[in-house]
Amino acid sequence: MSDLPNCPACASEFTYDDGIQYVCPECGNEWSKVAEEGAEEAGSGIRDANGNRLADGDSVTVIKDLKVKGSSLVVKVGTKVKNIRLVDGDHDIDCKIDGIGPMKLKSEFVKKA
């Protein structure tokens, strides 16, 4: 089998190498080899404030006082949050915080515990 990536547009497995790019003969899509290799090296993933990669089930610590919208509650610095779940969107962490309940956090305000 070929070790070439599938087409990102139509998921066809019949892609071929054309010098500096990959080409899909089924839909005609062309994409850069450099972008494909850079994505593999960088790895898509959510990172904390220190640049550590986060995964589902990790524990994190809040690094800034966060006001809870629509309430007078505040998530204090140093609050440890266990068993996070990563999601797509602006607020990329789903979690439950003791005393507050379910919340969504931004990864830029936490560090891996």
BAGUMI-838777 format. One record per residue (C-alpha): residue in one letter; x, z, y. Coordinates in Angstrom, 1 decimal. Last residue first. Layout:
N
<pt 'A' <X Z Y>>
...
END
This chain:
113
<pt 'A' <-0.9 36.6 19.5>>
<pt 'K' <-1.1 33.0 20.9>>
<pt 'K' <-1.5 33.0 24.7>>
<pt 'V' <-4.7 32.6 26.6>>
<pt 'F' <-5.8 31.3 30.0>>
<pt 'E' <-4.7 27.7 29.7>>
<pt 'S' <-6.7 27.4 26.4>>
<pt 'K' <-10.0 27.5 28.3>>
<pt 'L' <-12.5 29.9 26.9>>
<pt 'K' <-16.0 29.6 25.5>>
<pt 'M' <-17.9 32.8 24.8>>
<pt 'P' <-19.9 34.6 22.1>>
<pt 'G' <-20.4 38.3 22.7>>
<pt 'I' <-19.3 40.7 25.5>>
<pt 'G' <-18.5 44.0 23.9>>
<pt 'D' <-16.1 42.5 21.4>>
<pt 'I' <-15.3 38.9 22.3>>
<pt 'K' <-16.7 36.2 20.1>>
<pt 'C' <-14.9 32.8 20.1>>
<pt 'D' <-15.1 29.1 20.9>>
<pt 'I' <-12.0 27.6 22.5>>
<pt 'D' <-11.8 24.2 24.2>>
<pt 'H' <-13.5 24.9 27.5>>
<pt 'D' <-13.1 21.5 29.1>>
<pt 'G' <-14.4 19.7 26.0>>
<pt 'D' <-13.6 19.4 22.3>>
<pt 'V' <-13.7 22.5 20.0>>
<pt 'L' <-11.2 24.9 18.6>>
<pt 'R' <-12.5 28.0 16.8>>
<pt 'I' <-10.9 31.4 17.4>>
<pt 'N' <-10.6 34.1 14.7>>
<pt 'K' <-9.6 37.1 16.8>>
<pt 'V' <-9.6 37.6 20.6>>
<pt 'K' <-7.3 40.2 22.0>>
<pt 'T' <-8.0 41.4 25.5>>
<pt 'G' <-4.7 41.8 27.3>>
<pt 'V' <-6.0 40.9 30.8>>
<pt 'K' <-9.6 41.9 31.1>>
<pt 'V' <-12.7 39.8 30.3>>
<pt 'V' <-15.0 40.7 33.2>>
<pt 'L' <-18.8 41.5 33.1>>
<pt 'S' <-21.0 41.2 36.2>>
<pt 'S' <-23.0 38.4 34.6>>
<pt 'G' <-23.9 34.7 35.2>>
<pt 'K' <-20.4 33.4 34.7>>
<pt 'V' <-18.1 35.9 32.9>>
<pt 'K' <-15.2 36.7 35.3>>
<pt 'L' <-11.8 36.2 33.6>>
<pt 'D' <-8.9 38.6 34.2>>
<pt 'K' <-5.8 36.6 33.2>>
<pt 'I' <-3.5 36.5 30.2>>
<pt 'V' <-6.2 36.7 27.4>>
<pt 'T' <-4.6 37.3 24.0>>
<pt 'V' <-5.1 34.9 21.1>>
<pt 'S' <-5.7 35.2 17.3>>
<pt 'D' <-5.7 32.1 15.2>>
<pt 'G' <-8.6 31.1 12.9>>
<pt 'D' <-8.7 27.4 14.0>>
<pt 'A' <-5.3 26.3 15.3>>
<pt 'L' <-3.3 26.7 18.5>>
<pt 'R' <0.0 24.9 19.3>>
<pt 'N' <2.3 27.0 21.5>>
<pt 'G' <2.9 25.6 25.0>>
<pt 'N' <3.1 29.0 26.8>>
<pt 'A' <-0.4 28.8 28.3>>
<pt 'D' <-1.9 27.8 24.9>>
<pt 'R' <-1.9 24.4 23.3>>
<pt 'I' <-4.7 22.3 21.8>>
<pt 'G' <-3.7 19.5 19.5>>
<pt 'S' <-2.7 15.9 19.2>>
<pt 'G' <0.7 15.6 17.9>>
<pt 'A' <3.5 14.8 20.2>>
<pt 'E' <5.5 12.9 17.6>>
<pt 'E' <2.5 11.1 16.1>>
<pt 'A' <1.1 10.2 19.5>>
<pt 'G' <4.4 8.9 20.6>>
<pt 'E' <4.7 6.6 17.5>>
<pt 'E' <1.2 5.1 18.2>>
<pt 'A' <1.9 4.7 21.9>>
<pt 'V' <5.3 3.0 21.1>>
<pt 'K' <3.6 0.7 18.6>>
<pt 'S' <1.3 -0.6 21.3>>
<pt 'W' <-2.2 -1.7 20.5>>
<pt 'E' <-3.9 -5.1 19.8>>
<pt 'N' <-7.6 -5.5 18.8>>
<pt 'G' <-8.6 -8.9 17.5>>
<pt 'C' <-11.6 -7.6 15.6>>
<pt 'E' <-10.7 -8.6 12.0>>
<pt 'P' <-7.1 -9.6 12.4>>
<pt 'C' <-6.0 -6.2 13.8>>
<pt 'V' <-2.7 -6.4 15.6>>
<pt 'Y' <0.1 -3.8 16.0>>
<pt 'Q' <2.6 -4.0 18.8>>
<pt 'I' <6.2 -4.5 19.7>>
<pt 'G' <7.0 -7.2 17.1>>
<pt 'D' <3.7 -8.2 15.5>>
<pt 'D' <3.1 -5.6 12.8>>
<pt 'Y' <-0.1 -6.2 10.8>>
<pt 'T' <-3.5 -4.5 10.5>>
<pt 'F' <-5.7 -5.0 7.4>>
<pt 'E' <-6.9 -1.4 7.1>>
<pt 'S' <-9.8 -1.9 9.4>>
<pt 'A' <-10.9 1.2 11.3>>
<pt 'C' <-12.8 -1.0 13.9>>
<pt 'A' <-11.2 0.0 17.2>>
<pt 'P' <-8.4 2.3 16.2>>
<pt 'C' <-7.2 -0.2 13.6>>
<pt 'N' <-5.6 1.5 10.6>>
<pt 'P' <-2.0 2.5 10.8>>
<pt 'L' <0.7 0.6 8.9>>
<pt 'D' <2.1 2.3 5.8>>
<pt 'S' <1.0 -0.5 3.6>>
<pt 'M' <0.0 0.0 0.0>>
END
